[in-house]
Structures are given as C-alpha cells and as structure tokens.
Amino acid sequence: MQPEHSARITIHVGQCGGRPCIRGMRIRVQDVLDLLGSGAGYDEILDDYPSLEREDILASIEYAARQTGHAIPLSA
C-alpha cells in the first residue's frame, strides 16, 4: 500500500467496532466501497461527504484490494 494511502486508513478498537475508517473519522472504508459499488462516482461521494478527499477514496480501494489478496486455507 502506498505510504500516503496507508496513513489514511485507521483502526481503533473503540471506533466503529474496530473496523477500518478514514483518517480517524467515523466514515468506514466499507461505507466508501458500498457507495462506489452502488454506482456513486468520486465527485458525488466527495459532495455528500465534504470531509473526504479523493485520496481517501483511492486509499479505500487500495486497502480493499490488499485484503482480497490474503490466502484463505480451505479444509479438505
């Protein structure tokens, strides 16, 4: 993960159930991904969430991509 992106993703036990959030805010990575998945564009997301920056969206996507790269052991 690019250093400028990794610094944007924070995880705190007492915040949002310990789920990854954007820069310590109560906006979860999952919220950003759900918006993108429902067809919202970057500009629409940034208009709806003025505290977000374009780099936050990119960091969310990169974080999710890294999570899907983990091998999952399957039982026989």
N, C-alpha and C positions, 0 to 999 in steps of 0.2 A: 504494500500500500504506500502511495506517495506520502512523504512526511507531512506535507501541508494538508492532506486529506485525513491522515490518521489522527492528527491533533484535533480535528473537528468532531470526531466520534468519541463520546464519553460514556462511561458506565459507572453508575453509583448505586450501591445497594438500596438506599432509601428513596430513590427517584425512579418512577415508572416501573417499579418492580424489578429493578436491576437490568432493564432492557437498554440496549444501546440508544443513545439520544444524540441530538445535535448540539454541540458546544455547551453542554450543561443545561440546556433549556428543556422544557417538558414536551419537546417535539421529538418523537421517536423516529429512528431510521425506518421502522416499519410503516409509520404514517406517510413518510415521503414516498416509499416504494408503492404503497397502496394507491396514492394519488397518481403516480406515474402509470401504474398498472390499469387504472380506470380511464386512462386517456388524457389526463391533465398534462399540459405542456409546462415547460420550465417557467415561462412568463406568467402563466395562470397561477402556479404554485407560489411564485415569488410575490404576486399581487395579493394572494389570500393570506400569506404568512410573511409580512414585511420584515420580520426579524431574521428570516432566512436569506442566505446568499447563494448564488449559483454554485459556488464551490461546495456548499453543504449538500446540494443535490448530487453532485458528482461524487462526493465522499460517501454518500449513502449507497450509491450504485456500486462503487468500488468495494465497500465493506461487504455488501451482499454477495458480490461476485467471489470474494475471498472465502466467504462462509460455505459456498457451494462446492469449493474445491477440496474439502476435507473428505477423506475416505471414510466410509461407514462399513464396519465389519458386518458381514451377513452370517447368520448361523446356518449350518448345513441342514 
